[in-house]
Amino acid sequence: MKKIEAIIRKSTFEDVKDALHEIGVNFFTYWDVTGIGNENKGHVYRGVSYSTRDIARRHISIVVSDHFLEKTIDVILKHAYTGEVGDGKIFVSNIEEAYRIRTKENGTASLQ
């Protein structure tokens, strides 16, 4: 099993979420985060200058079986992409075990 953590723009989240549901990823967690990115220049909006160093993003956490990893990553890459600085990052790590509390199932059976 693999854990996919993606940090993406809030503006692309709905597209990513819908695309994940279409391929069968029906459970994941997400939360709003703030980070510091590579963009160092400020912006002016209605005559007021503001910094873009602190960037609001959405963090998605998904656990999938090994054979579903590539398909899930491809969907995130496709639907989170804008081509601009700040599109985000994807991190993948190994999950040794998972349990469904209600049924006490473990392993990949607990993910379904």
N, C-alpha and C positions, 0 to 999 in steps of 0.2 A: 504494500500500500504506500501511497505517496501523499504528502500534504503540499498543496499548491497555495502559496500566498501571493496575491497580486495587489499591487498598489496602483490604482488607476485614477483618471480624472472623474470627478463626480458627474460631469456632463456625458460621459460614455457609459456610466453604470447601468442604466436601464437597458441599453442595447446589449451589453454583456450579459446581464441577468436573463433577458429573454432568450438569447442565443444558448446559454447554458441549459435552460429549461428545455429547449428544443432538442438538445442532444441527450437529455436524460439525467442531467445533474439537477436533482430536485431538492437537495439540501446543501446549504452552505451558510456560513455566517459572514456578516460584514459589519463594519463600523466606520465612522468618520474619523479621520486622522489629520494631523498637521505635521508637515515635515519641512526640511530645508533642501532645496534642489540646486541644480547647477545654474539656474537663471539668476543673475546678479543685478540686472538693471531694473530700475524702478519704472513705473508707468504713471501717466497723468490722466486722470479721469475728471472731467468737468472742472478743470483748473486745479485739482488737488493731486499732489504727488503722493504715491503710496508704494511701499516696498513689495516686491514679489518673492522675497526670500522665503517667507513662511507661506507654504503652499497647502491649501485644503485639498485633501484627496479622500478616496474611499479604499479601505483595506478589505479584501475578500479572502476568506480562508475556506479551502475545499479539501476534503480527503477523498481520494479515488483509488480504485484498484490499479495495479501497475499497467494493465493493458488499456486502460482508459486515459492514461496520463497525456499522451501526445494529442489525442483528439480534444481534450479539455484545454490544453495550452493553445492549440491552434485557434480555437474559438475565441479565447481571450485576446490573443494577438490580433486577430482579424477585427474584432469589434471594439477594442480599446484604442486602436491606432488612429491618430490624426495627422501624424507626420511632423508635429511640432515638438519642441523641447518640452518635457514634462509629461509625456504620454504614460510613463510609469515603469514599473519593474515587476518581474515575476520571479519568485523563489520557489524551489522544489526541495523538499527534504523527505527522508524515509520515516515511515511510521511503523513501529515494531508490532503494535497490536491495537485493536479497537474493540469496544464492547458496546452493545445496545443494552441499556439498563433495564428496560421493560421486559425483554425476552431473554436476556442474558446471553444472546448470540455473540459470537466473537469472530474476528477476522473479517474477510470481505463480505460475509453474510450480514454483518452488522451495518454495512453501508447501504444496503438496499431497502 
